[in-house]
Amino acid sequence: MPTDLHRIRSITGLDVTADGTKAVFLVRSIESEEYRNRIYSVGLTPGAVPVALTHGDRNDASPAVSPNGEWVAFLRRDPAPRGRLQAWVMPLAMPGEPRMMTELEFGVAELAWRPDSKALLVSSNLPLSKIEGKPPFPAERAGRDWKDVPEGTKANADGTLAELRAWLEGNAAKDNPFVIHRLTFQDEESLRREMTIANLYTVELESGAVKALGHGFEPRLQFTYSPDGKKIAYASLPDFSVHPDRFGSIPSQRSAVFEMAADGSGRRAVWTGNVNATRPRYSPDGRFLYFLSRNLERAYGSQAKVVRIALNGGSAVTGKWASSVGGFVPLADGAALIGGPWQGGFPVLREEFDGSAPKPVIDAPAGVQAFESAGGRLVYALTSPENPSELFVREANGETRRLTELNTGWLKGKTLAKPAEHWITRPDGTRVQMWIMRPVGFRAGVKSPWVLDMHGGPAAMWGPGEASMWHEFQLFCARGYGVVYANPRGSAGYGEEFQRGNFRDWGTGPAGDVLAALDEARKLIPEIDGERLFLTGGSYAGYLTAWIVGHDQRFRAAAAQRGVYDLRTFYGEGNAYRLAPEAMGGLFWEAEARAVYERESPINYVEKIRTPLLILHGSADLRTGVTQSEMLYRALKALGREVEYVRYPGVGHELTRSGPPVPRLDHAMRIVEFFERWR
């Protein structure tokens, strides 16, 4: 049923005690049309039952178990109106009231335990104006400099230049107006306010004392203590003479890994260069530092690799997995468990750093969404075609047990569609993986309508282990539609060259791949009604939907979700604007790239669109920008085509994954209803 969306419970965070006896995990559910995020704990021995640690209508995040296993730290908003996230702590072993440990003016963004379990290390994002001194990088504000209004200047519109500037800054401080002078000026759903820098603080558990660990203009992100508590490793910018926007947004662009003493002194670069280096973690014995690194020499399609550096002066060793590593856990013997997308699943593998290929521990097409390991046990959250999310433990001997029943109860008695895997080979030799899901109630010899559903990204990956589409695929199949989906060139999970396969080719190549998958499905299943084919996709796949209906007339109707249709406009209005020059091989005003932008923009083929089209977008979506949908809709309306445009007020780009529950369900059912008009 459509409203089964509100019954799905998902594991979105996970940690394990150092001795491997307990796990804490974060569960997201929908209650009274609102998301709730609560922390649970469960023993890792047979027969243990999960216990809720937090309750009520508060939303918690980032649970972390203390090294001694006695406490759980997490993020929760303080009780003040428009409260900010603060660090909270509560006992793990027995029920107890959470205690708010911080009251930082700008809240807490991240937290980590000190190894002695007596203190937390937290970060707070401070506005530049609150940090003493002037930033070392340029202001990039025409004719102005940082802090060029003397402190204490009276605000006066009729006064001196300094007083006028103070008056204008007072207005801008209230976001009336927004004054934009940054290259990267958009967040996901609003314009960016004053630039912030993540500063670190220690918080003593017993006394509650908070101490700044060296305020400054160096952002310190994704930090972790060494096992002896003497060092802190973190990710940051590689250079402070350049404005941070020129590096992109950590962790998506150029960044480096640093190490410093626990008191903030003695900073040294561990890994830098033309790389994106993030998420440092020490080995349990402190001999090694691990982190993820992505080579930016050829940024488009580059894969994140796990790197291990010996801290006694040894060399760096890079892991050998062909795909992009999304997460890893250092092991006591110097190896690491790694995970990420691979051929429709999210497996866990063991990386030895000896030059050999990593060996599967939990193989694809399993969908491991989060994992941690301690005490010889591996704890992981798994998505499968049978269940969107449950927690499992794998013992050292390979024995596996399910630890939760988050969804097993309400799924009993449900008829679920199962994906069948196939591969096709395109004329240029590219091999493309695809899946076929027959409609519920499928009968041999009886024709049925089918949907070609496509993923965004473009470097995303779908498959039986992918969590975000679980409900949508089952919804289509339950309504009597079969589903075909594929991972065309440009998808993650097949190595760097495949992911670069849509470079300067967002339209023709990927469209050919997904249409070939549909053709293959029709060969395999004669019950697919070729007169009742439907098409949909979101984000980049919204782009691909518009591209296909501008070049192919086989579909009865299509739905383009929060897409990009004019690449030049996207560069101006989307916060993912860097994707355009990376994928098109240059900026739109450069002579060679200009022709690529023109050729690859679906809006330029709008006159050829004859397929009835539903266009959907969130009004607060600044990742792609609503002008994209407005241009496509107005052009089709002017042409007299069958078109409808749906806008969701106050909703951003994550509408179909983590958007508000009611608009999220409305979105899914509007697509179904639109297709029913032509079924």
N, C-alpha and C positions, 0 to 999 in steps of 0.2 A: 504494500500500500504506500502511497506517497508520504503519508504522515509517519511511516516507519523511520523516516529521517530523524524524527524527534526521539526515537528509541535507541539510536546508535550511541554507544559509549566508547570513547577512544582514549588510549593511553598516549599522553603527550609529553611525558617526562619520566625519568627513571634514574635511580641511584641504588647502590648496593653497599652494605656495610663491609668494612675492610676484611673481616673474617669470613665473608660469604654466607652468613647465616640468615640475613634478612634483606629484603628489598623495600624501598619506598617508591611509589609511583604516583603520577598525577593523572587523574581521570577527568576528561571533559564530557559533560552531558548537557542535554537541553531540558530545562524545567521551566514551565510557565512562560514559554517563548523566549527564554533567556539562557545563555550559556552559564554553566557552573563548572568550576575547576577545583577539585578537592584532592587532598593528599591521602593516600592509603599506605599501609604497611602490610607485609606478609612474610611469614617465616618460609625458609627455603627447604624445610624438611617435609616429608610426606604427611598429608593430613592437615597442614596449616591452613587457616582460613584468613582471608584478607580482613583488615580492620581499618575503618575510617579514622584518620587522625584529625582532619578538619571537617567542619560542618557548616550549615547555614548558607546564607546567600553571598558570602564573601568569595572572591575568586583568588586562588593562590597560584603561584608559579615558581619554577626553578627549585624544586626540592633538592637538598644536599645533606647527606648524612655526615655527621662529625666523624673524624678518624677513629675515635674510641667507641663509636657505635651508640652513644648515649643520647644524642640530640639530632634534630632535624631543623635545618635552617631553610627559609623560603622567603619569597617576596609576596607582599600583600599591601594593598593600599591602606594608608593610615585613616583613622576615623574622621578626620577633618573634612569639611566640604571641599569637593574637588581634590580629595586627598591624593598624595603621591605614593608611589610604591616605596615601601621601606623594608628593611630586613627584620624578620621575625624568627624566633627560635622556640621550639617546644620539645619536651622529652619524647624519645622514641619508645622506651620500654614500658611506659605506663601512661594512662590518660593524664592530660594536664592542659592548662590554659596556655595558648601561645603568648609569648612576650615580645612586644615591639622593641627592637634593639637600637633602632636609629630614628632620628627625627631630623634628617638632613633636609635643608630648605628645598633642594631640587631632587630629592628622592634618591633611590638606589636603582642602578641599572643591572649590575651583576654582583654576585657574591661568591666567596670561596672560603673554606675552613683553613685556619692555621693548623699545622700538623699536631700541635699539642691539645687541640680541641678546646682551647681556652679563649679563642678570639676568632673573629671573622675579618676577612679582607673584603671591602666593598668598594664599588665605584659609583660616583655621582657625576652627572653631566652638568658641568658649570658653564653658564653663559660667559662669553669672553669678557664682558664688562665687569664680572665679579672676580676675575683673576687679576692679581696684582701685576702691574707692569704692562708693557706693550707686547703684543705677539711678535715673534721673529719673522713671520711671513707677511707679504704685502697685504694691505687692506683691500686692494682691488676695488676701490671706490673712487670714481672719477674726481680728481682734484681734492680728495680728502685723505686723511691718515687716521690710524687708530687713535681713539681717545684724544681727539684734537679740540675738545671742549674742556677747559679747565674745570676741575672738580669744584663744586660749590657755585658754579655760575648760575645766576638767576635766570629763569625762563621768562622771556619777554619778546613777544612778536614785534614790538615797536623799539626794541633796544639795539644794542651793538650786534655785530655779526655773531659773536660767541653766544650772546643771549638769545638771538634768533635761532641759532642751531640748537641750543638747549631746549627751546620751546618746541621746535620741530621734532627733536628726539623724544620729548615727552609724549607727543602724539603717536609717534611710531612705536613707542613702548607699549601702547594700548592697542596696537594693530590697526590703527586708524590714522594714516594709511599704512599698508605694507610698503616698505622701502626695500627694493630688491637691487642688490649689487653683487650677488654671488652667481657663479656659473651653475651650481647645483642648488636651485632655489625651491624645489618641491619635495615634500614628503609624500606618503602614499595618498593622503586624503586632504591635505591642506598645504598652503605655502609654508616654507620653513621660516621660523622665527630666528632670533639671534643664534649664531653659531655657538655650539657647546663643545667642551673638551672634557673627556672622562678623566677625573682625578680619583686617586685612591685614598682610602681611609682604613685604619684598623679599628675594630670595635671589640673591646674586652667584654667577655661574657659575664663575669662576676660583677664588675663595677659599672659596666655600661659606658666606660670612658671611650670617647671617639677621638682619634688622632689622625690629622692629615699627614699623608705620606708624600710630602713634597708637592705642593700645588705647582702648576705650571701649564704650559701650552702644548705639552706632549700628551696626546691621548694614550691611555693605557687600557687595553681591551683584552678580553679572553685570558685573564691572568690566572696563575696557579703557583702554589708554593712548591719548593723542592721538599722531598720527604723529611729532611732534617730541619726544615723551617728557616734555613739561612738565606735562601735565594727566592726570588720571584721571577718567573718568566711571563712574558706578555707580548701581544701584538701591537704594533704602532706604525706610524708613518716612517718612511725611510729618510726623509729630509725635511727640516723645519724652516728652510729658507724659501720654500715654495708653498703657495696657498693650498690647504688640504683638498679643496675641490679639484685641484689639478691632478690629484692622484685617484680621484673617484671616491667611492664610498666604501671604506673598510667594512666588511671583508671582501668586497667584490672587485677591488682594483689593486693597484700597487701598494704593498705593505711589507713589513719586515718583522722578525722575531727578535726580542731583546731579553737580556737577563740582568737583574740588579740585585744588590743586597736587600735583605728583608726590611731594612730601614729606609730604602729608597736611594741609597748611594751606590756608586760604582757601576753605573749603567754601561753595558757593552752590547754591541750587535752580535747576535748569534747567526742570523741568516738574513741576507739582504741582497739587493740587486734588482733586476727587472722581473720581479716575481710578485705573486700574491701569496704571502706567507701568513698563516693563521693558526689558531687553536693549539698552542703549545701544551704538552703534558709530559711530566717526568715519569721515568720508569719507577716501579715500586722501591728499588734500591738506590735510586738517584744517580745511577751510572750514565743514563742516557736522557736526552731531551728529544721528544718527538713533536712533530708539527706537520701541518699540511702545506704544500707548496705547489703553486701553479705557475708555469713558465709563461711570461707575457710577451716573449719575442714574437710569437704568433698567437695573439690572445684569443682569437675566435676559435672555439672548439678545443682549447687546451684543457688538459685533464689535471685535476688535483692529485698529487701523489703524497704518500706519507714518507717523511724523511726522518731518519734517526741519526743523531749526532752523539758521539761519545764525549762526555764532558771532561775527560782526563786528557784532552788534546787529540783524540782520535779523529778520524775522518767522518764525513757525512755519507750515509748510505741511503739511497732512494729505493722505495718499494717498486715492485715490478708488475703490479696489476694493470691490465690494459684499460680499465675503466677509471672513472673519477671517484676518488675516495670521499665519502661523505662523513664518515665517523670512524674513530679508532679507539682501541683500549690497549695501552702498553701492558705487557706481561712480564712476570718476574724473571723469565729466562732470556729476556732481550728481544723476543719476538713481539708481534702485535696482532690483535684481532682488528680486521678492517671491514668496512661495509660500504655499500653504495649501489647505484643502479647497474644492472647487468641483465640484458636480454629478457626484459619483462618482469624481473624480480629484483629483490634487494637482499642478496645473500650476505653471509658473514664468512670471512676467510681468514686463514692464518698466514701472516707475512713473516718470513724468517729472516729477510734482509741478507740472504746468502747468494743472491743472483738468480734463484729459482722462482718459478711462478708460484704465487700463493695457493694454498690448498683449501678447498671448501670445507667449512665446518657446518654451516646451514646453507644448503645449496638453493639456487634459483630453481623454480620461480617463486620461492617463498618471499614474503614481503616483510623483512625485519625493519621496523620503523625506528627502534631505539634498542640499544643493548649496552650492558655493562658486565664486567667479569671480576670475580674475587673468590678466593678460597677454592679455586679449581672449578667453580661453577660459572656458567654463562646464563644470564637472565636477559630475556628479550621480549619485546612486544611484536606480535606477528599479525599481519593481514593475510587472509587467504580468501579464495572464492566462497568458502563456506561461512566465513566469519570476519567482520571488518576489523576487530581488534581484541586480542586476549594476551595475557602475560604467561610466559613459559620459562622453565628452568631446564638447562641441560647439564647433567652431572659430568664429571670427568670421564666416566666410563661410557658416555654417549646416551645414557638413559634420559628421556625427556618427559616432563610432566607439565600439564597445564595448571596454572596457579589461580586463575580467575574464571568467573562465569559472567563477564560483563554483558555479553550478548547472546550466550547460548540459550538462555531461557526463552526470550521472546522469539528467537529464530526457530524453536521447535514447531514443527508442523508447517513451516514456510517452504514453498517450492522455489528453489533457487536455480537460476541459469548458470551453467558452467562453461568457461571459455575453452575452446579447442585451438591449440596452437598449430600454425602452418608457416611455411617460408615460401617466398617467391623470389625469382631472380629476374631483375629488370634487364632490358636490352643492353645497357652499358655494363652489365656484370654485377651491379649492386644487389646484394641480398637483403631482403626486407622481411622482418618478422611481423606476423599478423595473428589475430585471434578472431574466432567466430563464436557468437553466443546465440543459440537458437531461442526463439520466443517460448515462454511458458505455454504449454498446451500445443506445442508443435506436433503436426500430424503429417505423415508422409503423403505426398500427393496433393496437399492443400496449400495453395499459395498464401503468402503472408507479406506484410510490408516490412522493410528493413531500413535501418539507420546506419549511415557511415558516420561514426563519431571520431573526432580528431583532437589530438592534444596540442597544447600551446607551448610556449617556451621561447624559441622553437626547440631548445635543448632539453625538453622534458622527456619522459619515457613512461609509457603505459604498459600494463601487463597484469597478470593474475595477482601479483604482489603489490600493486599500487593502491593506496588507500583512498585517495580523494574521489575516485570515480565509482567506488563500490555501490553506492546507493543509486546513482544515475543509470548505470548499466542495468542493475536489477529492476529499476523502475520501468525502463523501456521494455525489457523482456516481459515483465508482468503485465504490461498493457498490450501485449501481443505483437510487439516489434522485435525482429531479430537485430542484432548489433554486430557490426564489423568494425574493428579498430586495428591500427597498425602503427609501427614506429618508422616513419619515413626518414630519408636522409636528413641529417641535421639533429636527430634525436641523440640523447645521452644513452649510455649503456652498451655501446658497440665500439668504443675506441675513438681516438682523436680524428682519424681520417674520415670516418663515417660522420662524426659530428660536424666536421667542416664541409660535409658534402653539399650543403645548401649555401655555401659562400657565394655571394652575388647571384643566388638562385633560390629565392624564397618561394617562387611561384611554380614554375614549370616542373622542376625535378621532384619536389615533395608532393605536388598535386598528382603527378604521374604515378608516384609510389602508392598513394592511398587509393587512387582509382583502380590501379592494378590489383590491389588487395580486394576491392569490391568485385572486380571481374573474376578473380580466383574463387571467391566465395560463391558466386553465381554458378561457376562450373561445378563446384563441389556439392552445392545444395540447389537442386532444380526448383525447390519450393519457394525460393526468393522471387518475389514478384517484381520483375523489371520495370513495371509500370507504376510501382508504388515504392520508390526509393526516396530517402530523405537524408539530409546532410546537416551537420552542426559541429561546432567547435568554438572554443573561447580563447581570447587573447591572440597569440599568433595564429591559433586555429580559427579565430574569427576572421583574421586576414585571409587565411587559406580558404575559408568558406566563401568569402566574397570573390576571391581569385577564381575558384572553381566554377561558380555560377556565372562568372563573366567569360568563361571559356568552354563550358560544357552544359548541355541542356537536358541531361538525363534525369534530374531530380524533380519530384513533384513539388517540394517545398524545402526551404533551408532556414536555419537560424544562426545568425552571426552574433557571437557574444563578446562584448567588451573588446572589440578588435582594433587593429590598426589598418587603415585603408589608404592613407597618403603618407609616404615615408618622410617627405620634407616637413610636413606639419607635425608629424610625430617627433621629429628632432626638436621642435620648439616647445611643444606642450606636454610631452611625456617625461616623467622622471626616469624612465628607462632609456632616455635619449641616446646614451652611449652605444646602445645596441645597433642603432642605424649605421653609423660610420664603421663599426666593427664588421657588420655583416655585409655592407655594401662596398666596403673597401675604400672608403673616403668620405669626405663631407660633401653635402649636396651641391655646394657651389663650385666644387672642383670639377674641371671639365670632364675628366674621365669618369668620375663617379656620377655626375649629373645624369648621364644617359641610363645608368643602372637604376637610380632612384625612379626615373620616369618609367622604365620598363617593368620594374618590380612593384609598382603601386597599383593595387586593384582598382582604385578610383578612376584610373585612366581607361578602364574597360567597362565602365558603368553602362554605356549604351547597349552593350551586348547582354546585360543581365535581363533574362526573361522569367526566371524562376521566382515564384512568390517567396518573399524574404522577410523574416522577422529579425529586427535589429534590437539588441538589448545592451544596456550600459548602466553603470552606476554614476550618479551625478557627481560624487566625490572621488571618482577614479582618476587620479593623476598619474598613474603608471602609463596608461595609454592615452588618456585624454578624451573627453566627450566630443570634441570637435570632429574627431574621426567619424563617429556614428552620425552626427548631424549632417556632415557633408554627404555621406552615402545615402542617408534617408532622403534629404532634400533633393538630391539629384534624381533618385528613383521616383520620387513623388512628382517632380517636374516632368519626368518622362512618361508619367501615367502608368507606372508599373504597380503590381500587387506588392505593397510594402507596409509594414507596421513597425513603429518605433516605441520601445518601452524603456523608460528611465526610472531608476530607483533612487529617490532622494536620500542624500547623506550616506550612501553606500559606496565603498571603494572597490578596488580591483579584485579583492579576495571574496567577492560576493558568493560564489558557488562553493567555496571551501570553508571559510570561517566567517562569512557575512552573517548579518542578523538572521535568526532562524526563519521568521515569516517571509522576508524578501527572498531568502534562499529557496524556500519551498515554492513560493510564487513563481520564481524564475524557472524552476524545473517544470512546473505544471503549465506555464504559458507556452513553453516549447511543445509540450505534448498536445495541448489544445490547438496550437497553430497547425501542427502536423495533421491532427484529426480533421481539419477543414478540407484537406486534400487526400485523405486516406481512402 
